[in-house]
Amino acid sequence: MRKCKILIILSLMCLLLLNCPFSAAETKDKKWHDIITSVDESGNTVTSSVFGYFVLNGGALVACDPATGEETGKAYVPGVKIGDKSVKITVGYERKEGEDWSQVKRIDPVNVRLLAPNIVNNLSYSDYSIEQYYETGNLYDTASGPVTWPGPTQGFLVPGDDPDYWLIVAEVSNPNPWPVKINLAVKLGQWQKYLSSSLGATSIDMSQEVSLGANETKYAVINRGSNKDKGYLYLAYDSDWNGYKRYWSRATQFRTFVTENLDPELPAELGPNKGFISFSDYGGLTSVPDDLSGGINFMYSVRCEDYKRKWYFKGKVNYTENGWVAVPGDDSENPDLAKQKVEAFFNSRSFDQLPYINDSLETIDNIKFYGCAPSKVSLNEGPDQRVSQASGPALADYTSIDDGEDLGWGDGQYKTVNNEGRQIPVLTSRPIFYEFYRFKPTDSANVGVLTKEYIPGFLIENSSINRPYITIDDTYQSYNVVSADSNWKISIKHHVKITASNPDDSVAVGFTKAYLALPNVFNAVNCLSANLYYITDETPVINSPNYDSVNYSPVFLYFDDISISPCQSVLLYDSDVTTEILVKAKGIRLSDLEYAITGNIRDREKVLSFFTWSGDAAFVQSGNSYISLSPMSTTEQVLSFNTGQIRYRKNGDYYYKDVSVIDRDCNPWISTVSYFSDGLSVRPLDGAYTSVLSAKKLKARVYEGDNFWPIMQYGSSRWTVKKWPDY
């Protein structure tokens, strides 16, 4: 900008008090004339139309009233220099801006969260099959997540030796539309060799400088790989909770601190990292900016005194367009002098020279300060975001599977099967694709980005199949009683039909060495015995079937091998049968026996009603019967029998009980994976998958675990039928 002198030639407006008229000899040719009459504020001339006539040979224009023609008493003299006028003219681009303290321009803290991107916490899958992938190219996710700190406090299994399974990163995101530099500090604990023990416990500590562009997100490596070679299998804490052990890991603290604000409009006095706004920390969660929507309130809270106690100030110091203005509070002493001294102190310093004193004593320029801190709007260094004591997941190596039940894999619940025994818990495997992240360094070895791969693998989860069964359809025909060798012989004719059924569509089923009994006959004999005892008040002797003799065999039919395809039934037997029951005649009259057979005694079922009956055949325990599964070639395959739970109600409350076709102690992997109710994504070469395959069982004794089928067994000197849910 420069100043110029401009020569202004304009018509001087003269206020002429004409004591004598102009010469009458001059012609009064009155008309409108355009003439320069003034200049504007910028020095530009202003031209106006004036009605009148020239005199003095055109040296002056006499103004007249256009309506009457009378002279107005004014005259304009053209060509008169009236002096020099200095004006400002803008040359090029030049401006000066002041700070507007009523508006907020803040620098936000850099957001940070800790995550293990390859450990997921909520597994599911779509209906896309692997065949559909080959046809359409569509991939589908199996999981949502990842686990974070703070996040779900439960155990998660790290299924393989790939070091990126243990990848833990800090995600730092710059919310500002300009670059920043930050310091990232993390303390995460703790590595342990054993659960419930601090033996060998050690934390993960890191500090890293990170540069972030405007609105940019980067990742810093906190951990990669396990500490298994040092004996550390867990990244976990443990604690008692209502009598139960709970495990998690804990980030003692993580923080981002802006060390350099690279806003190109940042005033020099606020460099390198002073800001205009403070943030409130709510219980260790993400910091929240104070609400300054009503305009900025830039002030300091100050408490100070003269070192000789000539004055004492306690109040506010506000920044205004005229500088700092002190407002003494009621507790101030000699407030006028205190106001003068405090204002002089503040106005003699730039922003970055103002002290920050919080509940401590500091003497500056003979003034004792007990407190000097900004309210809401802060000129301190920063900003920063910090989170303390953030609980998160417990991570365990797959070789620590023995502790799986304590850690509570997945959501800590077994697969719940039907409480009437119509389902059997199994472990299934489904081919899937899932997201797997790798760290790619960019700025340095530990700062960079995450890249995503789609990994083919399997989703292992506990499930259930519909229970295969062998049923009896029995139809009563007739009965007869005769005397034979001091016995009453009861002959009951009935038609027996036995069918093996497989109601599930995912497996073929086989029963081998199937020794089958008729539990309805057992129940009929028991009912007859109870009726005779009630009638005669004596214990009857029933010789055949003699369920009180170890030498008696209750086997009705034997099958070496039964094969049943998915959703199929196989007819095993269909014929008339005569069942003979011998009762010792001593003390038993025929009329008593007839009444015991046909009578409705004490509201019991009639003996003959058991021969019109439909239900499960009973496997004879001494026969070593086996059940086997043959998974069919479907998208979801059964891997193994598994452990599950039933839910049942007792005295108005619900309870859970473990159930299984197999011995639950046969292998820790089988019992522990029962907790994977949300599933576990694995790759074909992962150690967890290899361990599951080595421990799987697709064949089991029918009565090895809990009784999903009725069992005829001998114990306590008699045969009994044990059936669901009497396990």
C-alpha positions in Angstrom: 0.0 0.0 0.0 1.3 3.5 -0.8 0.3 7.1 -0.5 0.0 9.4 -3.6 -0.7 13.2 -4.0 -3.4 13.8 -6.6 -3.9 17.2 -8.2 -7.6 17.9 -8.1 -9.0 20.4 -10.6 -12.6 21.0 -9.7 -15.2 23.7 -10.0 -15.0 25.8 -6.8 -18.4 26.4 -5.4 -18.4 30.0 -4.5 -20.9 31.6 -2.2 -20.8 35.0 -3.7 -22.7 37.8 -2.1 -23.1 39.9 -5.2 -23.3 43.6 -4.0 -23.6 44.7 -7.6 -25.1 42.9 -10.5 -23.1 41.5 -13.4 -22.8 43.7 -16.5 -26.2 44.0 -18.2 -24.4 44.0 -21.4 -23.7 40.3 -21.1 -26.4 38.1 -22.6 -28.2 36.1 -19.9 -28.5 32.8 -21.9 -30.0 30.6 -19.1 -29.8 26.9 -19.6 -28.6 23.6 -18.1 -24.8 23.1 -17.9 -22.8 19.9 -16.8 -20.0 21.0 -14.5 -17.7 19.5 -11.9 -19.1 20.5 -8.5 -17.2 18.3 -5.9 -15.0 15.2 -5.1 -16.0 12.0 -3.2 -14.1 10.5 -0.2 -11.8 8.6 -2.6 -10.8 11.8 -4.4 -12.9 11.2 -7.5 -14.6 14.2 -9.1 -18.4 14.5 -9.1 -20.2 16.1 -12.1 -23.6 17.8 -11.6 -26.1 19.6 -13.9 -26.5 23.3 -12.9 -29.2 25.8 -14.4 -27.8 29.2 -15.0 -25.7 31.5 -17.3 -22.0 32.3 -17.8 -20.5 35.7 -17.1 -17.0 37.2 -17.3 -16.5 35.6 -20.7 -17.2 32.2 -19.3 -15.2 32.6 -16.2 -18.1 32.0 -13.9 -21.4 30.2 -14.0 -24.2 32.0 -12.2 -26.7 29.5 -10.8 -30.4 30.3 -11.2 -33.7 28.8 -10.0 -34.9 26.7 -12.9 -38.6 27.5 -12.0 -38.4 31.3 -11.7 -35.1 32.1 -13.5 -34.1 34.2 -10.5 -30.4 34.1 -9.4 -29.8 31.9 -6.4 -26.7 33.8 -5.2 -24.3 31.0 -6.0 -21.7 30.8 -8.7 -19.2 28.1 -9.9 -15.7 29.0 -11.2 -14.2 26.3 -13.3 -10.4 25.6 -13.5 -9.5 26.6 -10.0 -6.7 24.6 -8.1 -7.8 24.2 -4.5 -4.8 22.2 -3.2 -3.3 18.7 -2.8 -5.3 15.9 -1.1 -3.5 12.7 0.3 -5.5 9.5 -0.3 -4.6 5.8 0.1 -4.7 3.6 -3.0 -4.3 -0.2 -2.8 -1.6 -1.5 -5.1 -1.6 -5.3 -5.5 -2.8 -7.4 -2.5 -2.3 -6.4 1.1 -4.3 -7.0 4.2 -4.0 -7.3 7.9 -6.2 -9.5 10.0 -6.7 -9.4 13.8 -7.7 -12.2 16.1 -11.4 -12.7 16.6 -11.7 -13.9 20.2 -15.4 -14.5 19.9 -14.9 -17.4 17.6 -13.3 -20.8 18.3 -10.7 -22.4 16.1 -9.5 -25.4 18.1 -7.0 -28.1 17.7 -8.5 -31.4 18.7 -6.5 -34.2 20.3 -5.4 -37.1 18.2 -7.8 -40.0 18.7 -6.3 -43.3 19.8 -7.5 -46.9 20.4 -5.8 -50.2 20.9 -6.9 -53.2 18.9 -5.9 -56.7 17.9 -7.2 -56.7 14.4 -7.0 -60.5 13.8 -8.8 -61.5 17.0 -12.6 -61.1 16.5 -15.3 -61.0 19.1 -18.6 -61.7 17.3 -18.6 -64.5 14.7 -21.3 -65.2 12.2 -21.5 -66.2 8.5 -23.7 -65.8 5.6 -25.5 -68.4 3.5 -22.9 -68.2 0.7 -21.3 -71.5 0.0 -17.8 -72.1 -1.2 -19.3 -73.2 -4.5 -21.1 -69.9 -4.8 -17.8 -68.1 -4.3 -16.3 -70.0 -7.2 -19.3 -69.1 -9.4 -19.8 -65.5 -8.4 -16.5 -64.3 -6.9 -18.4 -63.1 -3.8 -16.5 -63.2 -0.5 -18.3 -63.0 2.8 -17.1 -62.1 6.2 -17.4 -64.4 9.2 -16.7 -62.0 12.0 -17.1 -58.5 13.4 -14.6 -56.9 15.6 -11.8 -56.6 16.3 -11.2 -56.8 20.1 -10.2 -53.5 21.6 -9.0 -51.9 24.8 -11.3 -51.0 26.3 -13.4 -53.9 25.1 -14.9 -57.3 26.0 -13.3 -58.8 29.0 -13.2 -62.5 28.2 -10.8 -65.1 26.9 -9.9 -65.4 23.2 -7.9 -68.2 21.8 -5.0 -67.4 19.4 -5.4 -70.3 17.0 -2.0 -70.5 15.3 1.7 -69.6 15.3 1.4 -66.8 12.7 2.9 -63.7 14.5 0.2 -61.5 13.1 -2.4 -63.4 15.2 -0.7 -61.6 18.1 -0.6 -58.2 16.2 -1.7 -55.4 18.5 -1.6 -51.9 17.2 -2.5 -48.4 18.2 -4.8 -46.7 15.7 -4.1 -42.9 15.8 -6.4 -40.6 13.8 -5.9 -36.9 13.3 -9.3 -35.1 13.3 -7.8 -31.8 12.4 -7.7 -30.4 8.8 -4.0 -29.7 9.1 -1.0 -31.9 9.9 0.3 -32.6 13.4 3.1 -34.4 15.1 2.4 -36.5 18.2 4.0 -38.7 20.8 2.2 -42.0 21.3 2.8 -43.8 24.6 1.3 -47.2 25.6 1.6 -49.5 28.5 -0.2 -52.8 28.1 -0.1 -55.7 30.5 0.6 -58.3 31.2 2.4 -61.4 29.9 2.1 -64.4 32.2 3.4 -68.0 32.3 0.4 -69.3 34.3 -3.1 -68.1 35.1 -3.7 -66.9 38.6 -0.1 -66.1 39.0 2.1 -63.1 38.5 5.2 -65.3 38.1 7.2 -63.9 35.2 4.6 -61.2 34.6 5.9 -58.4 32.3 4.2 -55.5 30.6 4.5 -54.2 27.0 5.8 -50.6 27.0 6.3 -48.4 24.0 6.8 -44.7 23.0 6.7 -43.6 19.4 6.8 -40.3 17.5 4.2 -40.2 14.7 3.5 -37.6 12.0 0.0 -37.4 10.7 -1.4 -35.5 7.7 -4.7 -33.7 7.7 -7.4 -36.1 8.8 -5.0 -39.0 8.4 -5.0 -42.3 10.2 -1.9 -44.5 10.9 -1.1 -47.5 12.9 1.8 -48.1 15.4 2.8 -51.6 16.3 2.5 -52.4 20.0 3.1 -56.1 19.8 3.7 -58.7 17.1 4.2 -62.3 17.8 3.9 -64.3 21.0 6.2 -64.8 23.9 5.8 -68.5 23.9 9.5 -69.1 23.4 9.9 -67.5 26.9 7.2 -69.5 28.4 4.5 -66.8 28.3 1.2 -68.3 27.0 -1.1 -65.6 28.3 -1.7 -61.9 28.0 -4.1 -61.7 30.8 -5.0 -60.6 34.3 -7.3 -62.6 36.6 -9.7 -61.7 39.4 -12.5 -63.2 41.5 -16.0 -62.0 40.5 -18.9 -63.3 42.5 -17.0 -66.5 43.3 -15.9 -67.0 39.7 -12.6 -66.4 38.0 -12.7 -63.8 35.3 -9.7 -63.0 33.0 -8.8 -60.0 30.9 -5.9 -57.9 29.9 -5.4 -54.3 30.9 -3.9 -51.3 29.2 -2.6 -49.4 32.2 -2.4 -46.2 30.1 -2.2 -45.1 26.5 -1.9 -41.5 25.4 -1.4 -39.3 22.4 0.2 -35.8 22.9 0.4 -33.3 20.1 4.0 -32.1 20.1 3.7 -29.9 17.0 0.7 -28.1 15.5 1.4 -27.6 11.8 -1.7 -25.4 11.1 -0.4 -22.9 8.5 -2.6 -20.2 10.1 -1.3 -20.8 13.7 -0.1 -17.6 15.2 3.7 -17.7 15.9 3.1 -17.0 19.6 1.1 -20.2 19.8 3.8 -22.5 18.3 4.7 -25.2 18.3 1.7 -26.9 20.0 -0.3 -24.4 22.1 -4.1 -24.6 21.6 -7.2 -22.6 22.1 -9.4 -25.2 23.9 -9.3 -27.6 26.7 -10.9 -31.1 26.9 -12.7 -32.8 29.7 -11.8 -36.4 30.6 -14.8 -38.5 31.6 -13.7 -41.6 33.5 -10.9 -42.6 31.3 -12.9 -42.6 28.1 -12.2 -40.5 25.1 -11.7 -36.8 25.9 -14.6 -34.5 25.0 -14.2 -30.9 23.9 -15.8 -28.3 26.2 -18.9 -26.7 24.7 -17.9 -23.3 23.5 -20.8 -22.9 21.1 -21.8 -19.6 22.8 -18.5 -18.0 21.9 -15.1 -18.2 23.4 -14.7 -17.1 27.0 -10.9 -16.5 27.2 -10.0 -15.9 30.8 -7.6 -16.8 33.5 -8.4 -17.7 37.1 -5.8 -16.0 39.2 -4.9 -15.9 42.9 -1.8 -13.8 43.8 -0.5 -11.1 46.1 2.3 -8.6 46.4 5.3 -10.2 48.1 4.9 -7.5 50.9 1.2 -8.1 51.1 0.3 -4.6 50.0 -2.5 -6.1 48.0 -4.2 -9.5 47.3 -6.0 -10.5 44.2 -8.5 -13.4 43.7 -10.6 -13.2 40.6 -10.7 -13.4 36.9 -8.5 -11.8 34.2 -10.4 -11.5 30.9 -9.0 -10.9 27.4 -10.8 -8.1 25.5 -10.1 -6.1 22.4 -8.4 -3.6 24.6 -6.1 -6.2 26.3 -6.3 -8.0 29.6 -8.8 -6.7 32.1 -8.7 -7.9 35.7 -11.9 -8.4 37.7 -11.1 -8.6 41.5 -13.4 -10.9 43.5 -14.9 -10.1 46.9 -11.9 -11.7 48.7 -9.4 -9.4 47.1 -7.6 -6.8 49.3 -6.8 -3.3 48.1 -8.6 -4.3 44.9 -7.9 -1.1 42.9 -4.1 -1.5 43.3 -4.4 -5.3 42.8 -6.3 -4.7 39.6 -3.7 -2.3 38.4 -0.8 -4.7 39.2 -2.4 -7.8 37.7 -3.4 -6.0 34.5 0.2 -4.7 34.1 1.6 -8.1 34.6 -0.6 -9.7 31.9 -0.4 -6.9 29.4 3.4 -6.9 29.5 3.5 -10.6 28.2 2.7 -12.4 25.1 0.4 -15.4 25.2 3.2 -18.0 25.4 4.8 -16.1 28.3 1.8 -16.4 30.6 2.5 -18.8 33.4 0.5 -21.9 34.3 0.4 -22.5 38.1 -2.0 -25.0 39.6 -2.2 -25.1 43.4 1.5 -24.3 44.0 3.5 -21.2 44.9 5.6 -19.5 42.3 7.0 -15.9 42.6 7.3 -13.9 39.4 8.3 -10.2 39.3 7.8 -9.9 43.0 4.3 -11.3 42.8 3.5 -14.5 44.6 1.2 -16.7 42.5 -0.9 -19.4 44.2 -2.8 -20.1 41.0 -2.8 -18.9 37.4 -4.7 -21.1 34.9 -6.9 -20.6 31.9 -10.6 -21.4 32.1 -12.1 -23.5 29.2 -9.7 -21.9 26.7 -6.2 -23.1 27.2 -2.9 -21.9 26.0 -1.0 -24.9 27.5 0.9 -27.3 25.4 -1.0 -30.1 23.8 -3.7 -31.2 23.4 -3.5 -34.8 24.6 -5.9 -37.7 24.9 -5.2 -40.4 27.5 -7.0 -43.5 28.7 -6.2 -45.2 31.9 -6.9 -48.7 33.2 -8.7 -49.9 30.1 -9.7 -53.5 30.4 -9.8 -55.7 27.3 -9.6 -59.3 26.2 -7.5 -62.1 27.6 -5.4 -63.7 24.8 -4.1 -67.2 25.2 -1.9 -69.4 23.0 -3.7 -72.5 21.6 -1.3 -74.7 23.5 -2.9 -73.5 26.7 -6.2 -75.2 25.9 -6.2 -77.0 29.3 -7.2 -73.7 30.8 -9.9 -73.0 28.2 -12.8 -73.7 30.5 -11.4 -71.2 33.1 -11.0 -68.6 30.4 -14.4 -69.1 29.0 -13.8 -69.2 25.3 -16.4 -67.4 23.2 -19.3 -66.2 25.3 -18.6 -68.7 28.0 -21.6 -70.9 27.2 -21.9 -74.4 25.9 -24.1 -75.2 23.0 -27.5 -75.8 24.6 -29.2 -78.9 23.2 -32.8 -79.9 23.5 -33.6 -80.9 27.1 -35.7 -83.8 26.0 -32.7 -85.5 24.5 -33.7 -85.1 20.9 -30.4 -83.4 20.0 -26.7 -84.4 20.3 -23.9 -81.9 20.7 -21.4 -82.0 17.9 -18.5 -79.9 16.6 -18.9 -78.6 13.0 -16.6 -77.1 10.4 -17.6 -74.8 7.6 -15.3 -73.5 4.8 -15.2 -69.7 5.0 -13.2 -66.6 4.0 -12.3 -64.1 6.7 -10.4 -60.9 6.9 -6.8 -61.0 8.1 -4.7 -57.9 8.5 -1.0 -57.4 8.0 1.1 -54.4 9.1 2.9 -52.5 6.4 5.6 -50.0 7.6 5.6 -46.6 5.8 7.1 -43.9 8.0 9.3 -46.2 10.1 9.6 -49.9 11.1 6.8 -49.5 13.6 4.5 -46.9 12.0 2.5 -47.5 8.9 -0.8 -48.9 7.7 -2.8 -52.1 7.9 -3.4 -54.1 4.7 -6.3 -56.6 4.5 -6.2 -60.1 3.0 -9.0 -62.5 2.5 -7.9 -65.8 4.0 -9.6 -69.2 3.2 -10.1 -71.3 6.2 -12.7 -72.9 8.4 -15.2 -71.8 11.0 -15.3 -74.3 13.9 -18.2 -74.0 16.2 -20.3 -76.1 18.5 -23.6 -77.2 17.1 -26.0 -80.1 17.4 -27.5 -82.8 15.2 -30.9 -84.5 15.5 -30.6 -87.6 17.5 -30.8 -90.9 15.6 -33.0 -93.4 17.3 -34.5 -97.0 17.1 -38.2 -97.1 17.9 -40.6 -99.9 18.8 -44.2 -99.9 17.7 -45.9 -102.6 19.8 -49.6 -103.6 19.4 -51.4 -105.9 21.9 -53.3 -108.8 20.5 -54.3 -111.3 23.3 -53.2 -113.0 26.5 -53.7 -116.4 28.2 -52.9 -117.8 31.6 -52.3 -121.5 32.3 -50.9 -123.5 35.1 -47.5 -125.1 34.5 -45.2 -126.9 37.0 -46.3 -124.9 40.0 -46.1 -121.7 38.0 -48.7 -119.6 36.3 -47.6 -119.1 32.7 -48.9 -115.8 31.2 -48.6 -115.8 27.4 -49.1 -112.3 25.8 -49.3 -112.1 22.0 -48.4 -108.7 20.4 -47.0 -107.4 17.2 -43.6 -105.8 17.3 -42.2 -103.4 14.7 -38.7 -102.0 15.1 -37.4 -99.1 12.9 -34.1 -97.2 12.9 -34.4 -93.5 11.9 -31.9 -90.7 11.2 -33.7 -87.4 11.3 -30.6 -85.3 10.5 -29.6 -84.2 7.0 -25.9 -83.7 7.6 -24.6 -87.1 8.6 -25.1 -90.8 7.9 -25.4 -92.9 11.0 -24.3 -96.3 11.9 -25.1 -98.5 14.9 -22.8 -101.5 15.4 -23.3 -104.5 17.8 -26.8 -103.3 18.5 -28.2 -105.5 21.3 -31.8 -104.3 21.8 -34.3 -104.9 24.5 -38.0 -104.1 24.8 -38.3 -101.6 27.7 -42.1 -101.9 27.6 -41.9 -105.6 28.6 -39.6 -104.6 31.5 -42.2 -102.0 32.6 -45.0 -104.5 32.2 -43.3 -107.1 34.5 -42.6 -104.4 37.1 -46.2 -103.3 37.0 -47.4 -106.9 37.4 -45.0 -107.5 40.4 -46.3 -104.3 42.1 -49.9 -105.3 41.6 -49.5 -108.8 43.0 -47.7 -107.4 46.0 -50.6 -105.0 46.6 -53.2 -107.8 46.3 -51.4 -110.6 48.2 -49.2 -108.5 50.5 -46.4 -110.9 49.5 -43.4 -110.4 47.2 -44.2 -112.5 44.1 -41.6 -114.6 42.4 -41.5 -113.9 38.7 -39.1 -116.3 36.9 -39.3 -115.3 33.3 -38.3 -112.7 32.3 -36.2 -112.8 35.5 -34.8 -109.3 35.7 -33.3 -110.1 39.1 -30.8 -112.6 37.7 -27.4 -111.8 36.3 -27.7 -114.8 34.1 -30.8 -113.6 32.4 -30.3 -111.8 29.1 -32.9 -109.1 28.2 -31.7 -109.0 24.5 -34.6 -109.2 22.2 -32.8 -108.6 18.9 -29.1 -108.2 17.8 -27.8 -106.4 14.8 -24.2 -106.4 13.9 -24.5 -103.3 11.7 -27.2 -100.8 11.0 -26.7 -98.1 8.4 -29.1 -95.1 8.0 -28.7 -92.4 5.4 -29.6 -88.8 6.2 -33.3 -88.2 6.7 -34.0 -91.9 6.2 -35.6 -94.8 8.2 -34.8 -98.5 8.0 -37.2 -101.3 9.0 -35.4 -103.7 11.3 -38.1 -106.0 12.5 -41.8 -106.5 11.8 -43.5 -109.7 13.3 -45.9 -111.2 15.8 -44.3 -112.0 19.2 -45.4 -114.1 22.2 -43.9 -113.0 25.5 -44.2 -115.5 28.4 -44.1 -114.6 32.0 -43.8 -117.3 34.7 -45.2 -116.5 38.1 -44.7 -118.8 41.1 -48.1 -120.2 41.9 -47.6 -120.5 45.6 -49.9 -118.0 47.4 -51.1 -116.6 44.1 -54.7 -117.5 43.1 -55.8 -117.4 39.5 -58.3 -114.7 40.3 -55.6 -112.6 42.0 -53.4 -113.0 38.9 -56.3 -112.1 36.5 -57.0 -109.0 38.6 -53.3 -108.1 38.6 -53.1 -108.4 34.8 -56.3 -106.6 33.8 -57.3 -104.5 36.8 -56.7 -100.8 37.3 -54.9 -100.9 40.6 -54.0 -97.8 42.6 -54.3 -95.7 39.4 -51.4 -97.6 37.8 -51.4 -98.3 34.1 -52.8 -101.7 33.3 -50.2 -104.4 32.6 -51.6 -105.1 29.1 -51.4 -101.4 28.2 -47.6 -101.7 28.0 -48.1 -104.0 25.0 -49.8 -101.2 23.1 -46.9 -98.9 23.2 -44.5 -96.8 21.1 -41.1 -95.6 22.1 -37.3 -96.1 22.0 -35.8 -99.5 22.1 -33.3 -100.0 24.9 -29.6 -100.9 24.2 -28.3 -103.7 26.4 -25.2 -102.4 28.2 -23.3 -105.7 28.1 -23.5 -105.6 24.3 -20.9 -102.8 23.8 -23.1 -101.1 21.2 -21.5 -98.2 19.2 -22.8 -95.3 17.3 -20.8 -93.7 14.5 -21.2 -90.6 12.3 -20.3 -90.3 8.6 -20.3 -86.6 7.6 -21.8 -86.0 4.3 -20.3 -83.8 1.6 -22.1 -80.6 2.5 -20.9 -77.1 3.2 -21.1 -77.5 6.9 -19.6 -80.8 8.1 -19.7 -82.5 11.4 -16.2 -82.9 12.8 -16.7 -84.7 16.1 -19.0 -85.6 18.9 -18.8 -82.8 21.4 -19.8 -81.6 24.9 -22.9 -79.5 25.4 -25.5 -78.6 27.9 -29.1 -79.1 28.6 -31.3 -76.5 30.2 -33.9 -77.8 32.7 -36.2 -76.3 35.2 -36.3 -77.4 38.9 -38.3 -75.7 41.6 -39.1 -72.8 39.4 -35.5 -72.1 38.5 -33.5 -73.0 35.3 -30.3 -75.0 35.6 -27.7 -76.2 33.1 -26.1 -79.6 33.0 -23.2 -80.9 30.9 -24.1 -83.7 28.5 -22.1 -85.6 25.9 -22.2 -88.8 23.9 -18.5 -89.2 24.6 -16.4 -89.2 27.7 -15.8 -85.5 28.5 -12.4 -86.2 29.9 -11.2 -88.0 26.7 -9.3 -84.9 25.4 -9.2 -81.3 26.7 -9.6 -80.0 23.1 -13.0 -81.6 22.7 -14.4 -80.4 26.0 -12.9 -76.9 25.7 -14.1 -76.2 22.1 -17.6 -76.7 23.5 -17.3 -73.1 24.6 -16.9 -71.8 21.1 -20.6 -71.0 20.8 -19.6 -68.0 18.6 -17.2 -70.1 16.6 -13.4 -70.0 15.9 -12.0 -69.0 12.5 -8.9 -71.0 11.7 -6.7 -71.7 8.7 -5.9 -75.3 7.6 -2.4 -75.3 9.0 -3.2 -73.5 12.3 -2.2 -75.5 15.4 -5.7 -75.2 16.8 -7.2 -76.8 13.8 -4.6 -79.6 13.8 -5.3 -80.2 17.4 -9.1 -80.4 16.9 -8.6 -82.9 14.0 -6.3 -85.1 16.2 -8.8 -85.1 19.0 -12.0 -85.6 17.1 -14.3 -88.6 17.7 -16.9 -89.8 15.3 -17.5 -93.1 17.0 -18.6 -93.7 20.6 -20.2 -96.3 22.8 -23.9 -95.7 23.1 -23.7 -95.5 26.9 -20.2 -94.0 27.3 -21.4 -90.5 28.1 -25.0 -89.5 29.0 -27.9 -91.6 28.0 -29.4 -90.1 24.9 -30.8 -93.6 24.3 -32.5 -95.9 26.8 -30.0 -98.4 28.3 -30.8 -101.8 29.9 -28.1 -102.2 32.5 -27.4 -104.6 35.3 -26.5 -103.3 38.8 -27.4 -103.8 42.4 -28.4 -107.4 41.7 -31.1 -106.5 39.1 -31.6 -105.2 35.6 -32.9 -101.7 35.2 -33.7 -99.3 32.3 -31.9 -96.0 32.4 -33.2 -93.3 30.0 -33.1 -89.6 29.4 -33.0 -87.5 31.4 -32.1 -90.0 34.2 -28.4 -89.6 33.6 
